[in-house]
């Protein structure tokens, strides 16, 4: 019986060493993670043409708009852009082409989409401001002195009401811009479907 357990123990140790040797051979064939990373970095360095532009607070343009295509036309000293249009006219209408000729369907669709999304954003901001105003109006203070001060000054409520008034004016301006675009489309004789 002793002999049998001794033989079993020797066989078990031999099998473990064999499995460890096989595992060592197997791991030596596969490259390490560091080697794979170096290979990928080398391949990426060969295939990429130029690194992506990273914008930070230090190098972000203060005027104009960001563009993936290239730099936008910047206003010159005379108040006109490189394309010859006035900077004020391009900024107020949001157009990249001159306002003299008729516009195409793409212009009207993009412009209407932009104006509607801006109006929807302002309406959502207005809803949030109204919720905050409602919270301030029904706020309860455990300190009676603070309650009296709040009821007397109402400074935070007045501030929120002022913000709401400004936001309502922005929404009215957005609606006016939409109406102006519709009038422009009608004046140029474009189909009403272009504004959808």
Secondary structure by P-SEA (a helix, b strand, c coil): caaaaaaaaaaaaaaaaaaaaaaaaaaaacccaaaaaaaaaaaaaacccccccccccccccccbbbbcccccccccccccccccccaaaaaaacccccccccccaaaaaaaaaaaaaaaaaaaaaaaaaaaaaaaaaacccccaaaaaaaaacaaaaaaaaaaaaaaaaaaaaaaaaaaaaaaaaaaacccccccc
